[in-house]
Amino acid sequence: MLELTIMTNRLKQLEYDSEPVSYCTKCYSLRIKYEEVLDTDCCMDCGCLDIAETSVDNWERMYERRYGHKYIVKSDNIRDSFVFKLTTDELKTRLYNHPQWREIVFSLYPRFPKGFGRADSIILLFDKLIKDRRMDDLRMKLVHLF
């Protein structure tokens, strides 16, 4: 079931990346907002009204040519993922709201007690993870789901 979720998330990312982006032709910012007073799109960074549309990949190439570095530097190090930057409370919230929270809990602790509700299970899980020094195990599981 987790593999299906991972594949679904990857497909959603591909669909998302295929959407065109609007960018400022002057500074290449993606912070474009429709201004009612001007009745047109406007760059929130430099105020330019000359806005164009292109694919994400093309915009990334143009940005790198102009500024000499990529806008987003992708890392193969899994510890650079946003999940590893989340606080314990943010991790609890993410896990609590995840539809497969129970499967994640049992994948970490197969003999986890089954009689608890969602909130109690999450509290007990985090208590156990912290005591066992296994928070990174949870993060590793969540990296592939978000």
C-alpha positions as CSV (number, residue, x, y, z in Angstrom):
1,M,0.0,0.0,0.0
2,L,2.9,2.4,0.8
3,E,4.4,1.7,-2.6
4,L,1.1,2.7,-4.3
5,T,1.2,6.0,-2.4
6,I,4.7,6.6,-3.4
7,M,3.9,6.0,-7.1
8,T,0.8,8.2,-6.8
9,N,2.8,11.1,-5.3
10,R,5.4,10.8,-8.1
11,L,2.7,10.9,-10.8
12,K,1.2,14.0,-9.1
13,Q,4.6,15.6,-9.2
14,L,5.0,14.9,-12.9
15,E,1.6,16.3,-13.6
16,Y,2.4,19.4,-11.5
17,D,5.7,19.9,-13.3
18,S,3.9,19.8,-16.7
19,E,1.8,22.9,-15.8
20,P,3.2,26.1,-17.4
21,V,4.5,28.8,-15.0
22,S,4.2,32.6,-15.3
23,Y,7.4,34.5,-14.8
24,C,8.7,38.1,-15.0
25,T,10.8,38.6,-18.1
26,K,12.9,41.2,-16.3
27,C,14.0,39.4,-13.1
28,Y,12.7,35.9,-13.8
29,S,10.7,35.9,-10.6
30,L,7.7,33.5,-10.2
31,R,6.0,35.8,-7.8
32,I,3.4,37.1,-10.2
33,K,0.1,38.6,-9.0
34,Y,-2.9,39.9,-10.8
35,E,-3.3,43.6,-9.9
36,E,-6.9,44.7,-10.2
37,V,-6.0,48.4,-10.3
38,L,-3.8,47.8,-13.4
39,D,-6.0,45.1,-14.7
40,T,-2.9,43.0,-15.5
41,D,-0.4,40.6,-14.0
42,C,2.5,42.2,-12.1
43,C,5.9,41.0,-10.7
44,M,5.8,41.2,-6.9
45,D,9.6,41.5,-6.8
46,C,10.5,44.2,-9.3
47,G,7.1,45.6,-10.4
48,C,7.5,44.7,-14.1
49,L,4.4,44.2,-16.1
50,D,6.0,42.1,-18.8
51,I,5.0,38.6,-17.9
52,A,5.6,35.4,-19.9
53,E,4.6,31.8,-19.6
54,T,6.8,28.7,-20.1
55,S,7.4,25.2,-18.8
56,V,9.1,24.8,-15.4
57,D,12.1,23.0,-17.0
58,N,12.6,25.9,-19.5
59,W,12.3,28.5,-16.8
60,E,14.9,26.7,-14.7
61,R,17.3,26.7,-17.6
62,M,16.8,30.4,-18.3
63,Y,17.2,31.3,-14.6
64,E,20.4,29.3,-14.4
65,R,21.8,31.0,-17.5
66,R,21.1,34.4,-16.2
67,Y,22.1,34.0,-12.6
68,G,24.8,31.3,-12.9
69,H,23.1,28.9,-10.4
70,K,20.0,26.9,-10.1
71,Y,17.0,28.4,-8.3
72,I,16.5,25.1,-6.5
73,V,19.5,22.9,-5.8
74,K,18.4,19.3,-5.7
75,S,20.4,17.1,-3.4
76,D,20.7,13.3,-3.4
77,N,21.2,13.4,0.3
78,I,17.9,12.4,1.8
79,R,18.7,14.4,5.0
80,D,18.3,17.6,2.9
81,S,14.6,16.8,2.5
82,F,12.1,19.2,4.2
83,V,10.9,16.3,6.3
84,F,14.3,16.3,8.2
85,K,13.8,20.0,8.9
86,L,10.4,19.5,10.6
87,T,10.1,19.9,14.3
88,T,8.7,17.0,16.4
89,D,5.3,18.8,16.7
90,E,5.2,19.3,12.9
91,L,6.0,15.6,12.4
92,K,3.3,14.6,14.8
93,T,0.8,16.7,12.9
94,R,1.9,15.3,9.5
95,L,1.6,11.7,10.7
96,Y,-1.7,12.4,12.5
97,N,-3.2,13.8,9.2
98,H,-1.8,11.1,7.0
99,P,-4.4,8.6,5.8
100,Q,-2.0,5.7,6.2
101,W,-0.8,6.6,9.7
102,R,-1.6,3.2,11.2
103,E,0.4,1.4,8.5
104,I,3.4,3.7,9.1
105,V,3.2,3.1,12.9
106,F,3.1,-0.7,12.4
107,S,5.9,-0.6,9.9
108,L,8.1,1.0,12.6
109,Y,6.9,-1.2,15.5
110,P,5.1,-4.3,14.2
111,R,4.0,-5.3,17.8
112,F,2.5,-1.8,18.5
113,P,-0.7,-2.0,20.6
114,K,-3.8,-1.9,18.5
115,G,-6.4,-0.8,21.0
116,F,-5.6,2.9,21.0
117,G,-7.2,5.7,18.9
118,R,-5.3,7.9,16.5
119,A,-4.2,10.6,18.9
120,D,-3.2,8.2,21.7
121,S,-1.3,6.0,19.2
122,I,0.6,9.0,17.8
123,I,1.5,10.2,21.4
124,L,2.7,6.7,22.3
125,L,4.6,6.3,19.1
126,F,6.5,9.5,19.5
127,D,7.3,8.7,23.1
128,K,8.7,5.3,22.0
129,L,10.6,6.8,19.0
130,I,12.3,9.4,21.2
131,K,13.2,6.9,23.9
132,D,14.6,4.5,21.3
133,R,16.3,7.3,19.4
134,R,14.5,6.3,16.2
135,M,13.1,9.6,15.0
136,D,15.2,9.4,11.8
137,D,13.5,6.1,11.0
138,L,10.1,7.8,10.9
139,R,11.6,10.7,8.9
140,M,13.0,8.2,6.3
141,K,9.5,6.6,5.9
142,L,7.8,10.0,5.6
143,V,10.4,11.3,3.0
144,H,9.0,8.9,0.5
145,L,5.3,9.8,1.2
146,F,5.5,13.6,0.9
